[in-house]
Amino acid sequence: MTATDVGARVPGAPGAGPVPAGPIRDVARLRALDGLRGVAALVVVVHHLLLVLPAVSDVVDVDGTGAEQPTAWSAQWWLARTPLRLVWAGEEAVLLFFVLSGLVLTLPVLRGWGRRDWMSYYARRLVRLYLPVWAAVVFALGLALAVTRDVTAESGWMAIHRPPTLRALAFDGTLLFGTSNLDSPLWSLRWEVWFSLLLPLVVALVCAIRIGRWWPAVVTGLALGSAAARLPGVGEGLPAGELVQGLLTYLPVFGIGVVLASALPEVTALAAGVGAAGRARPAALFAAALLLTVAPALGDAGTAPAPTAVALRAAGLLGVVGLILLALGWPALRRGLERRPVQWLGSRSFSLYLVHEPLLVAAALLLGGPSVAQWGLVAVPVLLLALVTAEVFHRAVEGPAHRLARRVGEWPRRPAAAVAVAD
């Protein structure tokens, strides 16, 4: 998953996006989307809290080899195949982060806030991403050395957290060509880095195409393209086929955010119209968006026939877009997302995303493979510990990295050749 420390700002609008993307100065902050990102980060933590339990990890494809089918009406079935999935919809939350990240990084470019060349952008962006990642790797390594990982753990998710190796550290430190399970949420940062590197091409494409009122069709096409890229065999036989398939799968998700940014007047107008349609309609649309978001899990896209799997996964991405629209346009939801505790979660979401999993794994290992009852007793204290650690990490690492990025970004500035970019 990813998350961001500060959200985007756009003229006259309220919300923000995932992984570190700097503010656009002198405009209204998109606070509702900051809150949405914070809630999604908390959902990721709950997702991993539950995966500690073998009964839950069994019905999740944690290692790419498939998952068990839950028995109808069992506790596993209720968690995995009913709307209870929303409570621990970790993968869906990461897709939300990707859409928000595309939105946040593209808005400053299109709005022209600040005059910085691309070298300045890269300097800022890479510092903002890599310094917290490297600190998180050191943190995870310390915990892994202090509490030995157990590849024989009953929980399949716990078992994939292997003892650290130099090769794993090299992958986690560079991100571009894969990550290990030392701190497995880093997998999403890999695609954040790729998208950040490719942003100039995205800008050129967006400037060449006037999307405007056609944005729903473009978003739908990107959702279908991303879903189709997840089918088995895509990229097979190509050089770096796994990388190609990942780029085809996740870049369109960022692209959805890019489209929302490029058609922001039309998007916000639609959001405002939905929010003004009384109370019942926005509430019904919100429920529908939530169900669409978890449609791949409810319909078991992993084992469904290819056309059904594509439809379910595309529906999930459209559900994410619906949540963003409602966060922008439905006053009741926006007020909830703008409350102080939710805003705190949003501002600390990147730190929480980076540090929570090594803590959960270490706690579960210390308990020796906890039962449901044992883990139920310690889950809340462990969650609170993760929140406190995220606050410390934010103050000690993420905040200073943000400030350093701002300074570093000034070094390669070339005013004569400047272009407007996100930091």
N, C-alpha and C positions, 0 to 999 in steps of 0.2 A: 504494500500500500504505500501511498505517499501522503503528504500533507504539507501545508505551508505555514510559515510563521506570520506573515502579514498578507492581507488580502488585496485584491485589486480595487481600484476605484474608477468609477465612470461618471461622467457628467449626469447629475440628476437622478442617479439610480441608487438602490440600496444593496450588496453581497460579495463573495470572493472565491478562491480556488485552492487546489492542493499543493504540494511541495513548494519550497521557498520561491515566491515570486514577489518582487518588490512593489511598493505602492506607487500609484500614479498620483503625482502631487496635485494639490489644489482642487480636488473634486470630491464628491460625496462617496464615502466608503460603502462597499457592498457588504454590509454587516450581516445580512441574513444568510448569505452564502458562506461567510466565515462560520456562522453557527452550524450550518448544514454540514460543513466539513468536520467540525468538532464532534457532532453526533456520529458521523460516519467513522471517525477514528475510534470512538468508544465502542462501536459495534465490532470493529476489528479486534479490539482487546477481548471482548466477550467471546468472539469466534475462537480465539486461541485458548481462552480459559476452558471452553467446552471441549476442544480437541485433546486436551490432556486425558480425557476419559476415553478408554478403549471403545466403549459402545458408540460414542459419537464419531471418533476418528475412523471407525470401520465403514461408516456410510459416506465418507468424504474421500475423494481421490487425492490423497496427500502426496503421493509419489509418482503419479502419472501412469500407474498400472491398473487403474479402475477402482471402483468402490463396491461394497456389498449392497444389495438391495434390502432395505428395511422391511421387516414383516409388517403387513397391514395392521394398523391400530396399535402397534407397539410404541414404546416411548421414542425409539429412534424414528419411527415413521412420523409421529407427531412433530418432532423437531425438524425433520428434513423435508417433509412433503406437505406441510400445512403452512399457513401464514406465520406460525411461530418461527419460521426460518428468518423472518425479518430481524429478530433479536440478535442473530449471530451471522448475518449475511456479509461475511468478510470480503469475499471476492467481489460482490456487487458494490461494496463500499469503495474498493480500490478503483473500480471503473468510474465511479462518481468522482473520485479524486482526479483521474485522468481527464475527464471532461472539464472539470473546473480548472485544471492546470492549463489546458489548451486555451480556455477563455481568458485566464489571467495573463498569460504571456503574450497573447495576441492583442489584447485591448490597448496597451500602451503604444504598440506599433501603429495601430490604425488611428488612434486618437492624436498621435504626435506629441505626447507629453514628454518633454525633455529632449535634448539634442545630443545623442550619443552615437558613436559609430559602433559597428558590429564587434570590433575588438574589445571595446569597453563592455559591451553586453556579455561576451564570452567570459571575460575576466570576472565580472560580477557573478554571473550565473554559476560558473564552475566552482568558485569559492563557496558560494552559498550552498551548493549541493554537497561538494566533496568533504569539506571540513567537518560538518556534522556526521557524515557517513563514516569517515575515518575514526572519529571519536567513538561512535557507536560500535564499530568493529573492535576497538580496543576494550571497550566496556564489556562486550559480549565475550571476547577472548578471556578477559580476567575471570568472568563468572564460569566459563567453560573449564578453565584450569583449576578453579577453586572447587567446583562441583562437577565431577567427571560425568560426561555424557554416557548414556546407556543405549547402545544400538539394539539390545534385546528387549527393550521396554515393551509392555503389552500394548500400549497405545502406538499405533502405526505412526502417528504424528510425532510422538516423542522419539521413536526409534530413528527417524530420519535426521535427528539432530546429532550428528556424529562428532567425535573429538576433532579439534581443529588441526589443520595441516597447513604447511607453507603455501601449497597450491591453492587451498581454499581462501587463504588470506589474500593471495595475489588477485584472485577473481573478485573478491569482495571489495578490494581496494581500488580496482579499476572499473568494475561494473559492466563495461561494454560487452563483454563476451560471455557473461554468465555470472552467477553468484552461488555461494554454498548455502548450507543450512545452519551456519554459525549464528546468523541472525536473519532468518528467512524472509522477513518483510523487505529486505534489500532487493528482492527480485523486481519489485515495481520501480525502484529507483533506476534500474538499468534502462527501462523504457523512458523514464523521465529524462535521463541524460541524452538518449538518442533523439528524442523529440526536441530538446533544447538545442542540440547541435544542428538539427535540420530546420530550425525556425526560419532562417533567411529564405530557404526554398518555399516554406509555407507562406511567408509574407509575399513573395513574388507571385505565388499562385493565387492568393486571395486578392491581390491588387489587379491581377489579370482577369478575374472572374467577378462579375457583379451578381451576387447571389440574391440579395434583397428579399422579395416576397417568396422566392422559391426555396427559402431555407428549409422548410419542413421536408421537401422532397430530397434535398441534398443530405440532410441528417439521416433520413430513412435509408438512402443509398449507402452511406457510410456505415450505418448499423448493420445492414445486410452484408456488406463487404467484410467487416470485422468478424461477423458470425461465420461466414463461409470460410474464412481463413483458418478457423479453428478446427475444421474437419480433418480427420486423419489423412496423412499423405500429402498435405499442402507443403510445398517446399522440398518434398522428398526428391532426391537425385540432384538437387541444385547445390552448388558450393555454399557452405555455411547455411544449410537448409533450415536448421533450427532457428538461427538468427533471422532468416528471411521470413519464416512463418510468424515469428514473434512480431516483427515489424509490420507485416500485413495485418496481424490481429490487433495490435495496440495503437499503431499510429492513426488509424481511422477513428479510434475512440478520442484521442486528443483532437483529431480533426473536427469532431462534433463540437468541441468547445471553440475551435477556431471559427466555425460557421456561425455559432451563436454570437461570437464577438463581432463578426463582420456584418451581421444582420441585426445588431442590437436594437435599433429603433423599432423594427418590426417585432422582434422577440419581446421587448418590454411592453409594447402596445398590446400584444396578445396576452401577456401575463397580467397586465392591468385589467383587461377586459374580463378575464377569468375571475380575478379576485373581486371584481365589482358585481359579480352575478349572484348576489344574495349570499346566504350561508350554506344552504344544502348542496348547491352544485360544486363549489370548491372542495367541500368535505368529501363528496362522492368522487371527484376527480383525484383527490389526494389518496383515497383508499385504492382507487384503480391504479394510480402510478406506483404505489407501494407493491401491489400484487404483480404488476408487470415487471417491476425490478427483480423480483425473485422468481419470475416465471421459469427461467432455466432450471432452477432447483425443484420447483413444484412439478414440472413436467419431465424431470430427469433427462435433461438434454444430453447427458453423457452417454446414454444408451439408446436414445431415440433415433429413428431413421434420419438420414441426412437432411431432408427438407424440413422435417419437424424440428430438428436440432437448430438449424439456421433460423427458423421462424422464432423459436423460443429465445434464443440468445439476442436476436435483433430486438425482440419485444422488451427484453431486459434493459437494453440500452435506451430504448424509447421511454421506458419507465423512469430511468435516471434523468432524462431530459425533462420529463413531466415534473419531477420533484424540484428541479432547478427553476422551472417556470413558476411553480406554485410558491416556492420560497421567495421569489421576486414579487409576485403579484397578489398573493392572498394575505391580507393584513393580519389575520389571526395567526397564521403560521409564521409570518415574518416577525411578529411581536415575540412569539415563543423563541425563535431562533436568535433574537437580539437580546435576550435576557443575559445578565452578567455571567452566571455560571456556564452557560452554553458558549458565550463569547470567549471565556477563559479557555474552554476546551478547544475552540477553534484556533486560538493564538498559540496553544501548546501542542497542537495535533501532530506536527512534524516530529517534535521531540518524543511525544508519547508513542508514536508509530515506530520510532527507531529503537527505543529502549525497553519496551514492555515485554517482548517475547523472551529475551534471555532471562529476565526475572522470573517469568512464569515457569520456564523450563527448569531453572535452578530450584525453585520452590517445590515443584512436583518431584524432582529427583531426590531432594532432601527428605520428602515424605515417603520415598520408596514405592512409587507407583500407587498413588492414593486411590482409595475407593470413592464412590460417589458421595458417601456420607462425609468422609474426611475432607475431600476437596470442597464440598459444599460449605464446610465450616471455615475453611481458610481462603476461599475464593475472594470474598469481599476484602479481607485484610491485604491480600496480594494485589488486588485491584487498586486499593488506596496507596500501597507502596509504589505501584507503577505510576500513579498520578503525581506523587511527591517526587519520585525520581525524574519524571518528565519536567517538572518545574525546575529542579536543580540543573538538569541538562540544558534547559532553555536558557537559564541565566548564565551558566558557566561556559556553554559551547555555542548554542544556536544564536543567541543574541550577539555575542562578540563576533561570530562568523558573519552575521549580517552587517555589522558595523565595518568589519575589515573589508567585506566585499564592496561596500560603498567607496572606501578609500582606494582599493585596488582598481576599481573601475575607472578611476580618474586618470590613472597612469597612461593607458594607451589612447586616451582621447585625442581625436584629430578633428578639431572644430571645422576645418575647411571641407572635410569629407563626411561630416556627421550625418547620421540618419536616426530617426526616432525608434528606439527599441526599449523593450522591457529590461529591468535590471535583475 
